[in-house]
Amino acid sequence: MTALFSAVVCLLVAIMLKKHTAELESTLDALRADHRVADLVKQQQGQVLAQRSQRNQIVRLVEDLHIERSGTAGVSIILREIINALPAALWLSGIEQGREGVRLLGYADRAEDLSTFAHTLEEGQLFSAVRVDATSRIQSGDGRGRSFVVHLAQQRPSEPDAQIER
């Protein structure tokens, strides 16, 4: 009787181990499939980023060509330059155009974001001077915000008579 009981227990243990092994293999196969999907997603994200970069380069070349041919920078080109320079944690509350150039009003979570924004605009081809004025701390959810005013001189040094098309 003890031998029969031992045989039944061994058989049950073997069945449970086989079932558990099958479940583990199924889980492992699912994890491998997830890993392959994650690799494909990363690969596609890389391709999308490369395509965006190429598109942005083409857009810049077309804008440069437009500026060179017309000697002026259109409003859409100026707005695109400003938008492309915006860091994620910085937003504009107003854009004003005057004889001196463009005045941007907005808010930034960090001073570093404002500095990056101004530097990116200076490095661009549309503005001959970028001046940050009137920054002040504001109360935000985490107590870290600041409002700002940025002045952009529209004229490029090589084209002193450049004007914005209307």
C-alpha positions in Angstrom: 0.0 0.0 0.0 2.8 2.4 0.8 4.5 1.7 -2.5 1.2 2.3 -4.3 0.7 5.6 -2.4 4.3 6.7 -3.2 3.8 5.9 -6.8 0.6 7.9 -6.9 2.3 10.9 -5.2 5.3 10.7 -7.6 2.9 10.6 -10.6 1.0 13.6 -9.3 4.2 15.5 -8.6 5.4 14.6 -12.2 2.1 15.9 -13.6 2.2 19.1 -11.6 5.9 19.7 -12.6 5.0 19.1 -16.3 2.1 21.5 -16.0 4.2 24.1 -14.2 7.0 23.7 -16.7 4.6 24.2 -19.6 3.3 27.4 -17.9 6.8 28.6 -17.4 7.7 27.9 -21.1 4.5 29.7 -22.2 5.5 32.7 -20.0 9.0 32.6 -21.3 7.7 32.5 -24.9 5.5 35.5 -24.2 8.4 37.4 -22.7 10.5 36.7 -25.7 7.8 37.9 -28.0 7.4 41.1 -25.9 11.2 41.6 -26.1 11.1 41.2 -29.9 8.2 43.7 -30.0 10.1 46.1 -27.8 13.1 45.8 -30.1 11.0 46.5 -33.1 9.4 49.5 -31.5 12.8 50.9 -30.6 14.0 50.3 -34.1 10.9 52.1 -35.5 11.3 54.9 -33.1 14.9 55.4 -34.3 13.6 55.4 -37.9 11.0 58.0 -37.1 13.5 60.2 -35.3 15.8 59.9 -38.3 13.0 60.8 -40.7 12.0 63.8 -38.5 15.6 65.0 -38.6 15.8 64.7 -42.3 12.4 66.5 -42.7 13.6 69.3 -40.4 16.8 69.6 -42.5 14.8 69.8 -45.7 12.5 72.4 -44.1 15.5 74.5 -43.0 17.0 74.3 -46.5 13.7 75.4 -48.1 13.4 78.3 -45.6 17.0 79.3 -46.3 16.3 79.2 -50.0 13.2 81.4 -49.5 15.2 83.9 -47.5 18.0 84.0 -50.0 15.6 84.5 -53.0 13.3 87.0 -51.4 15.6 88.7 -49.0 12.8 88.6 -46.4 11.6 86.1 -43.8 7.9 85.3 -43.9 5.8 85.2 -40.8 5.4 81.4 -41.1 9.2 81.0 -41.2 9.7 83.1 -38.1 7.0 81.3 -36.2 8.5 77.9 -37.3 11.9 79.0 -36.1 10.5 80.1 -32.7 8.4 76.9 -32.3 11.3 74.7 -33.2 13.4 76.4 -30.5 10.8 75.9 -27.8 11.9 73.5 -25.0 9.2 71.3 -23.6 9.0 73.1 -20.3 8.6 76.6 -21.8 5.5 78.1 -23.3 4.5 81.4 -24.9 1.7 83.6 -23.8 2.1 86.3 -26.5 4.0 87.3 -29.6 4.2 91.0 -30.5 5.7 92.4 -33.7 7.1 95.9 -33.8 9.5 98.1 -35.7 12.4 96.9 -33.5 11.6 93.2 -34.0 9.6 90.5 -32.3 8.8 90.4 -28.6 8.0 87.1 -27.0 6.2 86.8 -23.7 5.9 83.5 -21.8 6.7 81.2 -18.9 9.4 78.7 -18.2 9.6 76.1 -15.5 13.4 76.5 -15.2 15.9 79.3 -16.0 17.9 76.7 -17.9 15.0 76.2 -20.4 14.9 80.0 -21.0 18.6 80.1 -21.6 18.5 77.1 -24.0 15.6 78.8 -25.9 17.5 82.1 -26.3 20.7 80.3 -27.3 18.8 78.2 -29.9 17.3 81.4 -31.4 20.7 83.1 -31.5 22.2 80.2 -33.3 19.4 80.3 -35.9 19.7 82.4 -39.1 16.7 84.7 -38.7 17.6 86.9 -35.8 20.6 89.1 -35.5 20.2 89.6 -31.7 18.3 87.9 -28.9 17.8 89.7 -25.6 16.1 88.3 -22.6 14.5 90.9 -20.4 12.1 91.1 -17.5 12.3 87.6 -16.0 10.5 87.2 -12.7 9.6 84.3 -10.5 6.0 83.3 -10.5 4.0 81.0 -8.2 3.4 77.7 -9.9 2.4 74.3 -8.6 5.9 73.5 -7.4 6.9 77.1 -6.8 9.5 77.1 -9.5 8.2 79.1 -12.5 9.3 82.3 -14.1 7.8 84.7 -16.6 9.9 86.3 -19.3 10.1 88.7 -22.2 12.5 88.0 -25.1 13.3 90.6 -27.7 14.3 89.3 -31.2 16.0 91.6 -33.8 14.6 90.4 -37.1 17.4 91.6 -39.3 20.2 89.3 -40.2 23.6 91.0 -40.3 24.1 90.0 -44.0 20.7 91.5 -44.9 20.2 94.8 -43.0 17.0 95.6 -44.9 15.3 92.3 -44.2 11.6 92.7 -43.2 8.8 90.3 -42.4 6.3 89.7 -45.1 2.7 90.3 -44.2 
